[in-house]
Amino acid sequence: MASAGIEEIRSWILSRHPERDDVAPDENLIESRLVDSLSFVELVYAIEGASGVEIDFDNIDIRDFQTLSSIEKAFFAAV
Amino acid sequence: MLPGRVGIDLVPFARVSRLLTPEAEPVLPRMLSEEELGLCVTESGPDIPGIAGRLAAKEAVFKLFHAAGQPMPWLGIEILKENGGRPVVRLSGRAARLARDARVGHIEVSIAHDDPFAVAVAFCDTATEREAQQQLESA
């Protein structure tokens, strides 16, 4: 079962894409253009808000942000 | 053929306006340095075309690094102003390392804005071009 935190991130993405009604856990958010370079910064901020984890922007591993599954594993697994 | 590189990007004013709404996450300080933020205000408030142009220029410069798959080093690519208003690029930190790894030399940027978009083009020479030029000059 998905954590509350990742559901918050899923809702955040969907709120910016009213043409969509869901985001699959393994859908690549960047390749599908659900997240671009401008909204990536907003996404990082949203993850920080939902997880309480402070993210060092200069040491980001982009693979942690590619899908909802990878975001959940990197930032919400222990929640 | 000159082995230079170009990068181009476009930012809609609406994207910037959304970043400035009270309910938006306060992300601009993660994208614009203090010095840049100081350049993006007018007497009537935030300079939306100026912010859009600066963000577009940063993305255009990043494309010169051929670093697809890496996050944008927003604060490491600063778009400042020379006397007369011409935009100039200052690199630092990870952005400077990416530029060095990609053999990026001098960078020029040009920015245009007309509602509803700002567009920016970046051009650089590369180390190989500079080396070739030096060889030509010394021949």
Backbone of each chain as ProteinMPNN parsed JSONL, in Angstrom:
{"seq_chain_A": "MASAGIEEIRSWILSRHPERDDVAPDENLIESRLVDSLSFVELVYAIEGASGVEIDFDNIDIRDFQTLSSIEKAFFAAV", "coords_chain_A": {"N_chain_A": [[0.846, -1.197, 0.0], [0.502, 2.227, -0.848], [2.289, 4.945, 0.658], [1.064, 7.674, 2.738], [2.459, 9.94, 2.184], [3.505, 9.632, -0.443], [1.152, 9.545, -1.812], [0.368, 12.148, -1.505], [2.237, 13.398, -3.109], [1.567, 12.298, -5.573], [-0.967, 13.452, -5.894], [-0.21, 16.099, -6.012], [1.177, 16.193, -8.452], [-0.896, 15.48, -10.193], [-2.595, 17.632, -9.819], [-1.4, 19.54, -11.32], [-1.735, 18.655, -13.803], [-4.428, 18.547, -15.199], [-5.507, 17.106, -17.269], [-4.959, 14.525, -16.791], [-5.873, 11.526, -14.982], [-4.615, 9.781, -13.38], [-1.409, 8.634, -12.177], [0.857, 6.248, -12.945], [2.71, 4.033, -10.783], [5.244, 3.352, -11.826], [5.643, 5.039, -13.942], [7.646, 7.097, -15.943], [8.345, 10.2, -14.835], [9.691, 12.33, -15.896], [10.364, 11.749, -18.575], [7.792, 11.502, -19.557], [7.012, 14.04, -19.429], [5.59, 15.021, -17.297], [6.854, 16.216, -15.282], [8.962, 18.933, -15.583], [12.012, 20.875, -16.073], [11.536, 23.276, -14.714], [9.311, 22.686, -13.066], [10.452, 20.697, -11.639], [11.905, 21.741, -9.53], [9.851, 22.657, -7.95], [8.692, 20.214, -7.41], [10.67, 18.981, -5.845], [10.521, 20.634, -3.632], [7.92, 20.055, -2.815], [8.2, 17.365, -2.116], [9.957, 17.615, 0.022], [8.266, 18.969, 1.785], [6.285, 17.032, 2.224], [7.659, 14.861, 3.214], [9.384, 15.723, 5.159], [12.05, 15.609, 4.858], [15.11, 17.175, 4.249], [16.354, 18.218, 1.185], [19.353, 18.144, -0.508], [20.062, 20.154, -3.016], [22.249, 20.206, -4.689], [23.317, 17.741, -4.602], [21.698, 15.857, -5.717], [20.361, 12.759, -6.79], [19.208, 12.015, -9.791], [17.822, 9.75, -10.43], [16.345, 9.091, -8.235], [14.069, 10.529, -8.502], [12.636, 9.832, -10.687], [10.322, 8.231, -10.959], [7.145, 7.655, -9.297], [7.434, 5.456, -7.699], [10.229, 5.346, -7.281], [10.588, 7.744, -5.934], [9.109, 7.253, -3.641], [10.56, 5.152, -2.529], [13.003, 6.437, -2.027], [12.379, 8.586, -0.32], [10.158, 8.131, 1.31], [10.133, 5.632, 2.355], [10.749, 4.854, 4.965], [8.803, 5.97, 6.413]], "CA_chain_A": [[0.0, 0.0, 0.0], [1.302, 3.446, -0.96], [2.282, 5.765, 1.867], [0.318, 8.93, 2.61], [3.363, 10.93, 1.584], [3.588, 9.499, -1.907], [-0.161, 9.936, -2.34], [0.384, 13.616, -1.558], [3.023, 13.767, -4.297], [0.748, 11.938, -6.741], [-2.001, 14.488, -6.006], [0.471, 17.339, -6.428], [1.426, 16.081, -9.902], [-2.183, 15.495, -10.909], [-3.178, 18.982, -9.75], [-0.769, 20.327, -12.38], [-2.061, 18.036, -15.099], [-5.854, 18.204, -15.122], [-5.872, 16.169, -18.34], [-4.67, 13.167, -16.316], [-6.605, 11.136, -13.774], [-3.762, 8.954, -12.53], [-0.003, 8.47, -12.552], [1.256, 4.898, -12.545], [3.897, 4.076, -9.912], [6.503, 3.228, -12.565], [5.693, 5.938, -15.096], [8.765, 8.043, -15.845], [7.733, 11.527, -14.73], [10.445, 13.295, -16.701], [10.178, 11.393, -19.996], [6.397, 11.758, -19.948], [6.87, 15.498, -19.293], [4.748, 15.416, -16.163], [7.738, 17.116, -14.524], [10.053, 19.488, -16.396], [13.071, 21.439, -15.229], [10.971, 24.288, -13.811], [8.465, 22.082, -12.03], [11.277, 19.806, -10.836], [12.232, 22.45, -8.281], [8.621, 22.619, -7.143], [8.52, 18.822, -6.95], [11.601, 18.779, -4.731], [9.962, 21.337, -2.481], [6.732, 19.3, -2.373], [8.686, 16.154, -1.431], [10.463, 18.058, 1.331], [7.126, 19.267, 2.646], [5.526, 15.822, 2.561], [8.492, 13.857, 3.889], [10.172, 16.309, 6.24], [13.472, 15.419, 4.544], [15.707, 18.291, 3.519], [17.05, 17.667, 0.015], [20.481, 18.963, -0.965], [19.835, 20.26, -4.461], [23.488, 20.0, -5.444], [23.732, 16.332, -4.549], [20.521, 15.066, -6.079], [20.477, 11.671, -7.764], [17.981, 12.183, -10.579], [17.088, 8.472, -10.477], [15.413, 9.067, -7.098], [12.902, 11.363, -8.809], [12.102, 9.491, -12.013], [8.974, 7.653, -10.875], [6.582, 7.715, -7.945], [8.038, 4.356, -6.923], [11.584, 5.702, -6.833], [10.441, 8.812, -4.927], [8.652, 6.621, -2.403], [11.678, 4.381, -1.974], [14.072, 7.322, -1.56], [12.005, 9.604, 0.667], [9.028, 7.798, 2.164], [10.175, 4.207, 2.693], [10.835, 4.629, 6.413], [7.723, 6.706, 7.092]], "C_chain_A": [[0.884, 1.25, 0.0], [1.205, 4.263, 0.324], [1.469, 7.032, 1.626], [1.164, 9.981, 1.912], [3.388, 10.837, 0.071], [2.245, 9.81, -2.55], [-0.27, 11.462, -2.437], [1.147, 14.09, -2.805], [2.246, 13.442, -5.57], [-0.335, 13.023, -6.967], [-1.404, 15.806, -6.488], [0.709, 17.314, -7.936], [0.111, 16.181, -10.673], [-2.826, 16.885, -10.89], [-2.59, 19.882, -10.831], [-1.058, 19.779, -13.767], [-3.523, 17.584, -15.079], [-6.31, 17.242, -16.22], [-5.643, 14.71, -17.918], [-5.559, 12.831, -15.113], [-5.808, 10.172, -12.906], [-2.326, 8.997, -13.047], [0.414, 7.093, -12.047], [2.543, 4.956, -11.726], [5.22, 4.05, -10.685], [6.567, 4.103, -13.816], [6.832, 6.942, -14.903], [8.227, 9.474, -15.935], [8.405, 12.545, -15.641], [10.243, 13.011, -18.193], [8.749, 11.669, -20.454], [6.048, 13.238, -19.814], [5.839, 15.901, -18.229], [5.535, 16.374, -15.266], [8.81, 17.611, -15.483], [11.033, 20.214, -15.474], [12.533, 22.504, -14.276], [10.166, 23.637, -12.69], [9.257, 21.094, -11.169], [11.619, 20.455, -9.492], [11.017, 22.454, -7.352], [8.387, 21.22, -6.578], [9.423, 18.541, -5.745], [11.048, 19.425, -3.461], [8.759, 20.582, -1.911], [7.154, 18.037, -1.618], [9.225, 16.517, -0.05], [9.308, 18.3, 2.303], [6.406, 18.019, 3.116], [6.337, 14.836, 3.39], [9.215, 14.406, 5.116], [11.666, 16.152, 6.028], [13.98, 16.651, 3.805], [16.569, 17.728, 2.399], [18.132, 18.651, -0.425], [20.442, 19.002, -2.49], [21.091, 19.967, -5.275], [23.955, 18.558, -5.425], [22.563, 15.4, -4.849], [20.92, 13.95, -7.03], [19.152, 11.654, -8.528], [17.157, 10.892, -10.616], [16.079, 8.365, -9.329], [14.097, 9.777, -7.407], [12.193, 10.933, -10.096], [10.683, 8.937, -11.994], [8.444, 7.839, -9.456], [7.172, 6.614, -7.075], [9.413, 4.73, -6.402], [11.535, 6.813, -5.79], [10.045, 8.191, -3.581], [9.801, 5.879, -1.722], [12.73, 5.302, -1.345], [13.659, 8.19, -0.369], [10.894, 9.206, 1.639], [9.072, 6.361, 2.693], [10.103, 3.979, 4.193], [9.696, 5.279, 7.166], [6.586, 5.764, 7.45]], "O_chain_A": [[1.87, 1.334, 0.733], [0.17, 4.273, 0.991], [1.214, 7.421, 0.486], [0.657, 10.805, 1.15], [3.3, 11.852, -0.619], [2.188, 10.278, -3.687], [-0.92, 11.993, -3.338], [0.753, 15.053, -3.462], [2.262, 14.213, -6.529], [-0.573, 13.446, -8.098], [-2.017, 16.531, -7.271], [0.467, 18.31, -8.619], [0.023, 16.881, -11.682], [-3.518, 17.266, -11.834], [-3.207, 20.875, -11.216], [-0.671, 20.369, -14.775], [-3.815, 16.394, -14.958], [-7.374, 16.634, -16.113], [-6.077, 13.782, -18.6], [-5.943, 13.707, -14.338], [-6.258, 9.784, -11.827], [-2.071, 9.349, -14.199], [0.329, 6.814, -10.851], [3.378, 5.832, -11.949], [6.203, 4.652, -10.254], [7.451, 3.925, -14.654], [6.965, 7.554, -13.843], [7.721, 9.898, -16.974], [7.776, 13.499, -16.1], [9.984, 13.925, -18.976], [8.524, 12.03, -21.609], [4.91, 13.635, -20.062], [5.29, 17.002, -18.275], [4.962, 17.224, -14.585], [9.492, 16.811, -16.124], [10.899, 20.172, -14.251], [13.018, 22.627, -13.151], [10.316, 23.986, -11.519], [8.797, 20.696, -10.099], [11.618, 19.795, -8.453], [11.138, 22.28, -6.14], [7.949, 21.055, -5.44], [8.994, 17.943, -4.758], [11.099, 18.85, -2.374], [8.594, 20.479, -0.696], [6.547, 17.678, -0.609], [8.976, 15.811, 0.927], [9.353, 17.902, 3.467], [5.966, 17.944, 4.263], [5.779, 14.067, 4.174], [9.611, 13.649, 6.003], [12.464, 16.511, 6.894], [13.355, 17.113, 2.85], [17.415, 16.864, 2.633], [17.864, 19.825, -0.68], [20.748, 18.017, -3.162], [21.002, 19.529, -6.421], [24.881, 18.191, -6.148], [22.464, 14.302, -4.302], [21.708, 14.154, -7.954], [18.107, 11.318, -7.971], [15.941, 10.933, -10.808], [15.086, 7.645, -9.431], [13.125, 9.642, -6.664], [11.257, 11.596, -10.542], [9.923, 9.163, -12.936], [9.201, 8.14, -8.532], [7.386, 6.799, -5.877], [9.74, 4.475, -5.243], [12.345, 6.83, -4.863], [10.573, 8.557, -2.531], [9.986, 5.966, -0.508], [13.277, 5.005, -0.283], [14.483, 8.496, 0.493], [10.702, 9.856, 2.667], [8.159, 5.925, 3.394], [9.472, 3.026, 4.649], [9.606, 5.174, 8.389], [5.587, 6.194, 8.027]]}, "seq_chain_B": "MLPGRVGIDLVPFARVSRLLTPEAEPVLPRMLSEEELGLCVTESGPDIPGIAGRLAAKEAVFKLFHAAGQPMPWLGIEILKENGGRPVVRLSGRAARLARDARVGHIEVSIAHDDPFAVAVAFCDTATEREAQQQLESA", "coords_chain_B": {"N_chain_B": [[33.983, 23.693, -40.362], [32.751, 25.347, -37.506], [33.337, 24.201, -34.26], [31.363, 24.968, -32.295], [28.709, 25.358, -29.837], [25.154, 25.458, -29.421], [22.417, 26.442, -27.337], [18.979, 26.515, -26.53], [16.038, 27.954, -25.059], [12.72, 28.311, -23.755], [10.453, 30.138, -21.803], [7.247, 30.386, -20.561], [5.454, 33.317, -19.546], [3.343, 32.796, -17.894], [4.099, 30.586, -16.395], [5.942, 31.654, -14.658], [4.369, 33.526, -13.33], [2.723, 31.796, -11.956], [4.528, 30.69, -10.18], [4.804, 32.769, -8.494], [2.494, 33.063, -7.065], [0.63, 33.234, -3.962], [-0.001, 30.685, -2.953], [1.864, 29.027, -4.081], [4.859, 26.994, -3.91], [7.698, 28.417, -2.323], [9.893, 28.7, -4.444], [11.589, 30.25, -5.968], [13.975, 31.398, -4.76], [15.592, 29.167, -4.914], [16.216, 29.011, -7.474], [17.094, 31.386, -8.487], [19.825, 33.462, -7.809], [20.711, 35.578, -4.997], [21.723, 37.935, -6.013], [20.697, 37.867, -8.607], [17.957, 37.886, -8.04], [17.736, 40.436, -7.095], [17.971, 41.809, -9.446], [15.606, 41.382, -10.636], [13.37, 42.88, -9.976], [10.909, 45.431, -10.117], [9.684, 48.81, -9.816], [7.026, 48.386, -9.494], [6.777, 45.82, -8.622], [7.514, 42.232, -8.894], [9.575, 41.5, -11.712], [8.273, 40.018, -14.156], [8.705, 39.299, -16.961], [11.491, 39.607, -16.932], [12.315, 37.67, -15.049], [11.382, 35.34, -16.32], [12.935, 35.418, -18.657], [15.483, 35.188, -17.582], [15.392, 32.65, -16.388], [14.974, 31.119, -18.684], [17.363, 31.624, -20.004], [19.193, 30.417, -18.27], [18.51, 27.735, -18.603], [19.066, 27.435, -21.297], [21.835, 27.795, -21.28], [22.543, 25.578, -19.728], [22.034, 23.535, -21.508], [24.249, 23.613, -23.11], [26.059, 22.105, -21.802], [25.673, 19.481, -22.304], [24.548, 17.595, -20.547], [22.438, 15.8, -20.105], [19.928, 14.279, -18.117], [20.902, 15.013, -15.725], [20.229, 17.011, -12.822], [19.193, 20.425, -13.103], [21.611, 22.855, -12.4], [20.592, 25.277, -10.915], [21.335, 27.544, -9.301], [23.983, 27.721, -9.774], [24.368, 28.665, -12.28], [24.421, 31.773, -13.174], [22.693, 34.571, -14.43], [23.638, 37.568, -15.136], [24.061, 41.175, -15.297], [25.827, 43.171, -17.55], [27.494, 46.362, -17.707], [25.337, 48.543, -19.314], [23.441, 46.714, -19.748], [23.648, 44.288, -21.072], [23.284, 40.753, -21.044], [25.236, 38.624, -18.97], [27.07, 35.622, -18.226], [27.665, 33.82, -15.279], [29.4, 31.202, -13.865], [29.4, 28.689, -11.313], [30.414, 26.32, -8.773], [28.819, 23.153, -9.129], [27.854, 23.629, -11.693], [29.98, 24.92, -12.948], [31.805, 22.846, -12.921], [30.531, 20.973, -14.58], [30.582, 22.41, -16.966], [33.31, 22.573, -17.427], [33.939, 19.855, -17.729], [32.579, 19.383, -20.065], [34.04, 20.779, -21.852], [33.411, 23.403, -22.302], [33.78, 26.682, -23.397], [34.04, 30.175, -23.594], [30.92, 31.774, -22.961], [28.086, 33.101, -24.543], [25.002, 34.811, -24.184], [21.683, 35.49, -25.332], [18.675, 37.179, -24.879], [15.175, 37.374, -25.316], [11.986, 38.881, -24.878], [8.506, 38.735, -25.184], [5.243, 39.135, -24.487], [3.43, 36.154, -24.69], [5.831, 34.927, -23.802], [9.281, 34.264, -22.864], [12.361, 33.975, -24.497], [15.515, 32.395, -24.884], [18.837, 32.231, -26.105], [21.841, 30.455, -26.052], [25.319, 30.451, -26.647], [28.417, 28.817, -27.122], [31.985, 28.578, -27.416], [34.194, 25.794, -27.818], [36.727, 23.907, -26.106], [38.174, 22.529, -27.996], [37.762, 24.043, -30.263], [38.959, 26.441, -29.521], [41.57, 25.585, -29.163], [42.153, 24.84, -31.794], [41.986, 27.326, -33.002], [44.068, 28.64, -31.736], [46.169, 27.172, -32.738], [45.988, 27.837, -35.439], [46.58, 30.546, -35.298], [49.18, 30.49, -34.438], [50.466, 29.344, -36.526]], "CA_chain_B": [[32.841, 23.955, -39.482], [33.147, 25.735, -36.16], [32.78, 23.269, -33.278], [30.674, 25.63, -31.183], [27.443, 24.726, -29.444], [24.069, 26.369, -29.071], [21.313, 25.949, -26.517], [17.837, 27.438, -26.611], [14.936, 27.585, -24.182], [11.578, 29.231, -23.742], [9.673, 30.064, -20.559], [6.032, 31.208, -20.599], [5.262, 34.213, -18.404], [2.35, 32.2, -16.987], [4.784, 29.692, -15.452], [6.548, 32.51, -13.625], [3.278, 34.09, -12.529], [2.251, 30.749, -11.041], [5.53, 30.543, -9.11], [4.728, 33.926, -7.6], [1.23, 33.102, -6.328], [0.844, 32.951, -2.529], [-0.104, 29.252, -2.629], [2.972, 28.273, -4.692], [6.03, 26.793, -3.066], [8.645, 29.525, -2.539], [11.037, 28.042, -5.081], [12.482, 31.145, -6.726], [15.339, 31.508, -4.188], [16.388, 28.002, -5.292], [16.466, 29.087, -8.919], [17.759, 32.658, -8.768], [20.678, 33.88, -6.691], [20.318, 36.843, -4.381], [22.072, 39.014, -6.952], [19.73, 37.816, -9.708], [16.649, 38.325, -7.531], [17.811, 41.896, -7.022], [17.829, 42.352, -10.799], [14.285, 40.981, -11.151], [12.276, 43.63, -9.358], [10.644, 46.766, -10.645], [8.999, 49.624, -8.806], [5.661, 47.883, -9.296], [6.784, 44.433, -8.143], [8.417, 41.318, -9.604], [9.719, 41.696, -13.157], [7.964, 38.674, -14.681], [9.496, 39.009, -18.172], [12.905, 39.488, -16.557], [12.502, 36.361, -14.408], [11.213, 34.312, -17.354], [14.109, 35.47, -19.526], [16.656, 34.694, -16.847], [15.243, 31.191, -16.259], [15.194, 30.548, -20.019], [18.799, 31.709, -20.302], [19.883, 29.385, -17.488], [18.272, 26.429, -19.238], [19.806, 27.433, -22.566], [23.252, 27.571, -20.938], [22.686, 24.192, -19.258], [22.056, 22.652, -22.678], [25.607, 23.595, -23.659], [26.885, 21.165, -21.033], [25.372, 18.104, -22.757], [24.468, 16.836, -19.291], [21.078, 15.283, -19.977], [19.783, 13.314, -17.03], [21.371, 15.617, -14.469], [19.368, 18.137, -12.444], [19.677, 21.774, -13.429], [22.274, 23.579, -11.3], [20.001, 26.612, -11.1], [22.052, 28.653, -8.659], [25.365, 27.747, -10.282], [24.376, 29.4, -13.555], [23.82, 33.086, -12.913], [22.57, 35.475, -15.566], [23.767, 38.901, -14.543], [24.019, 42.253, -16.29], [27.008, 43.982, -17.737], [27.126, 47.762, -17.919], [24.62, 48.658, -20.585], [22.313, 45.792, -19.692], [23.869, 43.027, -21.783], [23.368, 39.648, -20.081], [26.495, 37.869, -18.89], [26.913, 34.352, -17.508], [28.683, 33.477, -14.272], [29.246, 29.806, -13.444], [30.084, 28.323, -10.067], [30.073, 25.016, -8.213], [28.599, 22.011, -10.021], [27.705, 24.117, -13.07], [31.323, 25.172, -13.479], [32.431, 21.533, -13.17], [29.906, 20.409, -15.78], [31.078, 23.159, -18.123], [34.696, 22.173, -17.664], [33.93, 18.48, -18.257], [32.057, 19.413, -21.436], [34.977, 21.604, -22.611], [32.727, 24.645, -22.667], [34.622, 27.87, -23.232], [33.29, 31.41, -23.349], [29.482, 31.642, -23.236], [27.288, 34.298, -24.819], [23.556, 34.558, -24.183], [20.803, 36.544, -25.808], [17.336, 36.952, -24.32], [14.103, 38.225, -25.85], [10.676, 38.573, -24.286], [7.31, 39.387, -25.708], [4.131, 38.401, -23.905], [3.451, 35.485, -23.392], [7.01, 34.079, -23.606], [10.659, 34.73, -22.979], [13.185, 32.975, -25.161], [16.937, 32.696, -24.733], [19.787, 31.411, -26.853], [23.213, 30.49, -25.523], [26.334, 29.932, -27.568], [29.774, 28.751, -26.549], [33.009, 27.855, -28.155], [34.649, 24.658, -27.023], [38.178, 23.877, -25.98], [38.769, 22.065, -29.25], [37.767, 25.162, -31.201], [39.98, 27.406, -29.094], [42.877, 25.005, -29.462], [42.357, 24.936, -33.239], [42.229, 28.731, -33.325], [45.425, 28.968, -31.29], [47.103, 26.56, -33.685], [45.949, 28.634, -36.668], [47.254, 31.822, -35.058], [50.622, 30.3, -34.26], [51.048, 28.742, -37.741]], "C_chain_B": [[33.33, 24.298, -38.078], [32.527, 24.787, -35.137], [32.201, 23.976, -32.053], [29.409, 24.876, -30.839], [26.403, 25.81, -29.2], [23.073, 25.658, -28.161], [20.195, 26.976, -26.592], [16.785, 26.998, -25.609], [13.892, 28.698, -24.153], [10.828, 29.036, -22.43], [8.435, 30.955, -20.685], [5.927, 32.091, -19.35], [4.311, 33.579, -17.382], [3.004, 31.264, -15.975], [5.391, 30.503, -14.311], [5.462, 33.087, -12.722], [2.788, 33.063, -11.52], [3.229, 30.559, -9.88], [5.425, 31.666, -8.084], [3.417, 33.997, -6.821], [1.463, 32.71, -4.868], [0.802, 31.458, -2.199], [1.025, 28.428, -3.224], [4.098, 28.071, -3.682], [7.03, 27.913, -3.35], [9.952, 29.028, -3.163], [12.02, 29.02, -5.735], [13.868, 31.315, -6.1], [16.205, 30.274, -4.444], [16.742, 28.025, -6.775], [17.234, 30.348, -9.3], [18.587, 33.054, -7.554], [20.174, 35.21, -6.139], [20.57, 38.014, -5.332], [21.082, 39.057, -8.121], [18.355, 38.305, -9.246], [16.6, 39.849, -7.45], [17.644, 42.561, -8.377], [16.414, 42.15, -11.354], [13.139, 41.67, -10.433], [12.14, 44.981, -10.044], [9.937, 47.553, -9.55], [7.613, 49.067, -8.493], [5.622, 46.425, -8.845], [7.722, 43.56, -8.945], [8.404, 41.573, -11.108], [9.519, 40.328, -13.829], [8.7, 38.387, -15.99], [10.982, 38.819, -17.853], [13.212, 38.137, -15.918], [12.405, 35.26, -15.458], [12.444, 34.261, -18.27], [15.339, 34.893, -18.866], [16.58, 33.171, -16.698], [15.487, 30.512, -17.609], [16.678, 30.548, -20.354], [19.581, 30.654, -19.53], [19.716, 28.019, -18.157], [19.017, 26.341, -20.571], [21.29, 27.167, -22.317], [23.467, 26.114, -20.521], [22.761, 23.222, -20.44], [23.43, 22.605, -23.334], [26.466, 22.523, -22.99], [26.689, 19.719, -21.478], [25.289, 17.164, -21.557], [23.053, 16.322, -19.056], [21.022, 14.243, -18.864], [20.304, 13.844, -15.709], [20.428, 16.765, -14.101], [20.023, 19.47, -12.79], [20.394, 22.382, -12.233], [21.842, 25.042, -11.323], [20.868, 27.731, -10.533], [23.492, 28.771, -9.142], [25.488, 28.407, -11.641], [23.672, 30.721, -13.291], [23.82, 33.917, -14.193], [22.527, 36.888, -15.005], [23.779, 39.946, -15.658], [25.355, 42.961, -16.351], [26.55, 45.438, -17.829], [26.473, 47.884, -19.281], [23.495, 47.653, -20.683], [22.511, 44.472, -20.398], [23.976, 41.884, -20.777], [24.722, 38.94, -20.14], [26.279, 36.656, -17.984], [28.038, 34.21, -16.494], [28.391, 32.064, -13.781], [29.973, 29.58, -12.126], [29.693, 26.897, -9.702], [29.919, 23.922, -9.253], [28.463, 22.462, -11.482], [29.075, 24.355, -13.705], [32.033, 23.851, -13.78], [31.85, 20.88, -14.42], [30.433, 21.095, -17.038], [32.505, 22.733, -18.463], [34.751, 20.77, -18.278], [33.474, 18.447, -19.716], [32.911, 20.291, -22.351], [34.33, 22.88, -23.114], [33.657, 25.826, -22.404], [33.77, 29.085, -22.918], [31.823, 31.234, -23.77], [28.875, 33.02, -23.491], [25.812, 33.923, -24.746], [22.815, 35.767, -24.746], [19.384, 36.185, -25.37], [16.349, 37.898, -25.003], [12.815, 37.88, -25.117], [9.598, 39.407, -24.94], [6.147, 38.53, -25.228], [3.514, 37.452, -24.946], [4.719, 34.668, -23.109], [8.288, 34.892, -23.462], [11.446, 33.604, -23.631], [14.645, 33.388, -25.001], [17.755, 31.723, -25.559], [21.15, 31.572, -26.197], [24.14, 29.894, -26.56], [27.653, 29.847, -26.823], [30.732, 28.208, -27.586], [33.447, 26.695, -27.262], [36.17, 24.662, -27.001], [38.809, 23.473, -27.304], [38.823, 23.204, -30.254], [38.857, 26.163, -30.832], [41.376, 26.891, -29.415], [43.185, 25.128, -30.957], [42.697, 26.37, -33.632], [43.646, 29.126, -32.929], [46.458, 28.394, -32.244], [47.163, 27.368, -34.973], [46.759, 29.918, -36.483], [48.761, 31.66, -34.935], [51.285, 29.732, -35.511], [51.688, 29.82, -38.608]], "O_chain_B": [[34.207, 23.629, -37.531], [31.313, 24.588, -35.144], [32.513, 23.623, -30.916], [29.077, 23.875, -31.473], [26.733, 26.933, -28.821], [22.915, 24.438, -28.215], [20.452, 28.174, -26.705], [16.647, 25.806, -25.335], [14.163, 29.852, -24.483], [10.596, 27.906, -22.0], [8.567, 32.161, -20.895], [6.266, 31.667, -18.245], [4.446, 33.787, -16.176], [2.541, 31.149, -14.84], [5.356, 30.092, -13.152], [5.616, 33.132, -11.501], [2.477, 33.399, -10.378], [2.822, 30.301, -8.747], [5.894, 31.537, -6.953], [3.239, 34.896, -6.0], [2.38, 31.946, -4.567], [1.483, 31.007, -1.278], [1.145, 27.244, -2.91], [4.272, 28.848, -2.744], [7.192, 28.315, -4.502], [10.981, 28.946, -2.493], [13.159, 28.652, -6.023], [14.856, 31.373, -6.833], [17.415, 30.313, -4.22], [17.475, 27.166, -7.264], [17.938, 30.375, -10.309], [18.117, 32.992, -6.418], [19.326, 35.872, -6.738], [19.767, 38.94, -5.446], [20.68, 40.131, -8.57], [17.674, 39.04, -9.96], [15.566, 40.468, -7.7], [17.232, 43.717, -8.467], [16.072, 42.682, -12.41], [12.055, 41.102, -10.298], [13.118, 45.583, -10.485], [9.632, 47.016, -8.485], [7.089, 49.243, -7.393], [4.541, 45.854, -8.702], [8.628, 44.066, -9.607], [7.354, 41.828, -11.698], [10.476, 39.583, -14.04], [9.279, 37.308, -16.121], [11.644, 37.964, -18.442], [14.242, 37.528, -16.207], [13.236, 34.353, -15.492], [12.928, 33.182, -18.61], [16.136, 34.199, -19.497], [17.586, 32.48, -16.861], [16.126, 29.462, -17.674], [17.192, 29.583, -20.921], [20.52, 30.061, -20.061], [20.669, 27.248, -18.259], [19.536, 25.283, -20.926], [21.924, 26.408, -23.05], [24.454, 25.491, -20.913], [23.464, 22.213, -20.38], [23.741, 21.649, -24.044], [27.476, 22.089, -23.545], [27.447, 18.834, -21.08], [25.88, 16.084, -21.553], [22.533, 16.4, -17.943], [21.939, 13.44, -18.691], [20.16, 13.187, -14.678], [19.886, 17.422, -14.989], [21.246, 19.609, -12.769], [19.826, 22.419, -11.142], [22.612, 25.927, -11.697], [21.109, 28.739, -11.197], [24.141, 29.798, -8.941], [26.597, 28.678, -12.103], [22.445, 30.763, -13.197], [24.804, 33.96, -14.931], [21.511, 37.335, -14.472], [23.533, 39.627, -16.821], [25.94, 43.306, -15.324], [25.363, 45.712, -18.008], [26.994, 47.389, -20.28], [22.677, 47.725, -21.6], [21.637, 43.609, -20.338], [24.671, 42.012, -19.769], [25.271, 38.695, -21.214], [25.424, 36.664, -17.1], [29.206, 34.446, -16.802], [27.282, 31.765, -13.339], [31.009, 30.185, -11.854], [28.749, 26.34, -10.263], [30.757, 23.768, -10.141], [28.903, 21.764, -12.395], [29.29, 24.023, -14.871], [32.767, 23.742, -14.762], [32.582, 20.304, -15.224], [30.697, 20.443, -18.048], [32.857, 22.557, -19.63], [35.504, 20.523, -19.22], [33.914, 17.606, -20.5], [32.544, 20.522, -23.503], [34.647, 23.377, -24.195], [34.242, 25.948, -21.327], [32.88, 29.025, -22.07], [31.529, 30.624, -24.798], [29.122, 33.972, -22.751], [25.416, 32.846, -25.193], [23.271, 36.906, -24.643], [18.956, 35.036, -25.48], [16.651, 39.068, -25.237], [12.58, 36.721, -24.775], [9.758, 40.598, -25.206], [6.078, 37.339, -25.531], [3.106, 37.922, -26.008], [4.686, 33.789, -22.248], [8.364, 36.047, -23.881], [11.22, 32.427, -23.348], [14.969, 34.576, -24.983], [17.41, 30.549, -25.694], [21.557, 32.675, -25.834], [23.784, 28.947, -27.262], [27.967, 30.702, -25.994], [30.349, 27.483, -28.504], [33.096, 26.642, -26.083], [36.811, 25.349, -27.796], [39.849, 24.005, -27.692], [39.79, 23.335, -31.005], [39.579, 26.666, -31.692], [42.245, 27.635, -29.869], [44.301, 25.469, -31.35], [43.566, 26.611, -34.47], [44.339, 29.836, -33.657], [47.479, 29.019, -32.531], [48.237, 27.568, -35.54], [47.514, 30.33, -37.364], [49.526, 32.562, -35.277], [52.511, 29.64, -35.575], [52.231, 29.517, -39.671]]}, "name": "protein", "num_of_chains": 2, "seq": "MASAGIEEIRSWILSRHPERDDVAPDENLIESRLVDSLSFVELVYAIEGASGVEIDFDNIDIRDFQTLSSIEKAFFAAVMLPGRVGIDLVPFARVSRLLTPEAEPVLPRMLSEEELGLCVTESGPDIPGIAGRLAAKEAVFKLFHAAGQPMPWLGIEILKENGGRPVVRLSGRAARLARDARVGHIEVSIAHDDPFAVAVAFCDTATEREAQQQLESA"}
